[in-house]
């Protein structure tokens, strides 16, 4: 079993920055990919940014140039640096880990990001 815990969410003004963290623990599988997803009220969960096994880092078009995903494999951590935040970035942000051999997905509990003046 893999446990994922997000932190770093909060209330920020438009144009501000936040850094989300995801800590992975437990019996961590061989990782296929890790990523950040978000879900706004009344909307489907969407991929924000990911890191694949082969090193690709796909981003949603809406966050390109503003968000940066990174991993620290030694610490089993993943981060999402968010800059120039906009009200439309308001959502619950979830950490995801996908296992290579089983295809199983693990999710964190989510962290709320609210962008408002």
C-alpha positions as CSV (number, residue, x, y, z in Angstrom):
1,X,0.0,0.0,0.0
2,X,1.1,3.5,-0.8
3,X,0.1,6.5,1.2
4,X,0.2,10.0,-0.3
5,X,-0.2,13.1,1.8
6,X,-0.4,16.6,0.2
7,X,0.3,19.9,1.9
8,X,0.9,23.5,1.1
9,X,-2.6,24.6,0.0
10,X,-4.2,27.7,1.2
11,X,-5.7,31.1,0.3
12,X,-3.7,33.3,-2.0
13,X,-4.4,36.5,-3.9
14,X,-4.4,36.6,-7.7
15,X,-0.8,36.8,-9.0
16,X,0.5,35.1,-5.9
17,X,2.4,31.8,-5.5
18,X,2.1,28.6,-3.6
19,X,4.1,25.4,-3.4
20,X,2.4,22.1,-3.0
21,X,4.1,19.1,-1.6
22,X,3.2,15.4,-1.8
23,X,4.9,12.9,0.5
24,X,4.8,9.2,-0.5
25,X,5.2,6.5,2.1
26,X,4.5,2.8,2.6
27,X,5.3,0.0,0.2
28,X,6.0,2.1,-2.8
29,X,5.7,0.3,-6.0
30,X,7.8,0.7,-9.1
31,X,6.4,4.0,-10.3
32,X,5.1,4.6,-13.8
33,X,4.1,8.2,-13.2
34,X,3.3,10.7,-10.6
35,X,1.2,13.8,-11.1
36,X,-1.0,16.6,-9.7
37,X,-4.7,16.7,-10.5
38,X,-7.3,19.2,-9.5
39,X,-11.0,19.3,-9.2
40,X,-13.1,22.5,-9.0
41,X,-16.7,22.5,-7.8
42,X,-19.0,21.1,-10.5
43,X,-16.1,20.0,-12.7
44,X,-14.3,16.8,-13.5
45,X,-10.9,16.1,-12.1
46,X,-8.2,17.1,-14.5
47,X,-4.5,16.6,-14.9
48,X,-2.5,19.6,-14.0
49,X,1.1,18.3,-14.4
50,X,2.8,14.9,-14.4
51,X,6.2,13.2,-14.4
52,X,6.4,10.0,-16.4
53,X,8.8,7.1,-16.0
54,X,10.7,8.2,-19.1
55,X,11.1,11.8,-17.7
56,X,8.4,13.6,-19.6
57,X,6.5,16.4,-17.8
58,X,3.2,17.0,-19.4
59,X,1.3,20.1,-18.3
60,X,-2.3,21.3,-18.8
61,X,-2.3,24.1,-21.3
62,X,-3.9,26.4,-18.8
63,X,-0.9,26.2,-16.4
64,X,2.0,26.1,-18.9
65,X,4.6,28.7,-18.0
66,X,3.1,29.2,-14.5
67,X,3.4,25.8,-12.8
68,X,6.4,23.6,-12.4
69,X,6.4,20.0,-11.2
70,X,9.4,18.3,-9.7
71,X,10.3,15.2,-7.8
72,X,12.9,14.3,-5.2
73,X,13.2,10.6,-5.5
74,X,15.6,10.2,-2.6
75,X,12.9,11.7,-0.2
76,X,9.9,10.2,-2.0
77,X,8.5,13.7,-2.5
78,X,6.8,15.5,-5.3
79,X,6.2,19.3,-5.6
80,X,4.2,21.7,-7.6
81,X,5.4,25.2,-7.7
82,X,2.5,27.5,-8.7
83,X,3.1,31.1,-9.7
84,X,0.9,33.9,-11.1
85,X,-2.1,32.2,-9.7
86,X,-5.5,33.0,-11.1
87,X,-9.0,32.6,-9.6
88,X,-9.6,29.8,-12.1
89,X,-6.9,27.8,-10.4
90,X,-9.1,27.5,-7.4
91,X,-9.7,23.7,-6.8
92,X,-8.8,20.8,-4.6
93,X,-5.4,19.5,-5.7
94,X,-4.7,15.8,-5.5
95,X,-1.4,13.9,-5.7
96,X,-1.4,10.8,-7.8
97,X,0.9,7.8,-8.2
98,X,0.5,5.2,-10.8
99,X,2.3,1.8,-10.5
100,X,4.2,0.4,-13.4
101,X,3.5,-3.3,-13.1
102,X,0.0,-3.3,-11.8
103,X,-1.4,-0.1,-13.3
104,X,-2.9,0.8,-9.9
105,X,-3.5,4.4,-9.0
106,X,-3.1,5.9,-5.5
107,X,-4.5,9.2,-4.5
108,X,-3.9,11.6,-1.7
109,X,-6.7,13.2,0.3
110,X,-6.3,16.5,-1.5
111,X,-5.4,20.1,-0.5
112,X,-7.5,23.1,-1.1
113,X,-6.1,26.0,-3.2
114,X,-8.2,29.2,-3.2
115,X,-7.2,32.2,-5.3
116,X,-9.2,35.2,-4.4
117,X,-8.8,38.8,-3.5
